[in-house]
């Protein structure tokens, strides 16, 4: 492209040369400037018309603005309806969750009035599904969502606390000697009986489980090995500490399979039946002591095994 520029009759003519790319860029720049200028003029004119109320232009502006506002209101209304429906579904789920939470709390031994806060808001899923009589505002929905969030946090804390209590109950149960250490019938029970060696009446402080030598002896509950050695009367003996002053004793063993300080779980094989110490035959002598005082093991064993009357089989 070539452009000739002249000035007056005697002036020298100048020629400007442009490549195709330069011409295209220049044209694009001109078009952009014109669009920006027309947009600014359009915007200025319409704003001025709307403010000053020009007869024709202001009517057009009002129609355009009214249509935009209507579309925006329709969009907001649809979104509010969707949010209200979602809040209703969340509240219905919170009602079910609260019912489950109450049942779990009951299993954990927690009373609702003891763990629930003193002050609860009306929100938080206490009134069933959310069915408004009118379309809620954005502020109302925000309050509903805030209440649901607070209720969800509370239910999460309650479930965590209930889980902790249930775990504690489970741990306590695992530390109670409620499983029989040897399968089979009980021989001599807890109580007074004729001593097998002297014949005089004496207190038998445990339960005797007659069994073949080498029969496995299992821990009646989880604990820590407190004693694992030979005893003058009990022979090869084990004592397990279950905490809170609770100790179980396994006496007259043939062989001890664990060592002092070892952590033991319920049902773990810890020794073998024998007839060591002051014994008349192969059997396990099983005791339960609370703060050093012997208790009737039959009260602890699963199934409520009842000890026979004193003077049963002469095993000690």
PyMOL commands that set and color helices and strands:
alter all, ss='L'
color gray80, all
select helices_A, chain A and resi 20-52+57-107+112-115+138-174+297-299
alter helices_A, ss='H'
color red, helices_A
select strands_A, chain A and resi 2-5+14-17+191-194+201-204+207-210+216-218+223-231+235-243+246-256+263-264+269-273+283-290+293-295
alter strands_A, ss='S'
color yellow, strands_A
deselect
rebuild
show_as cartoon
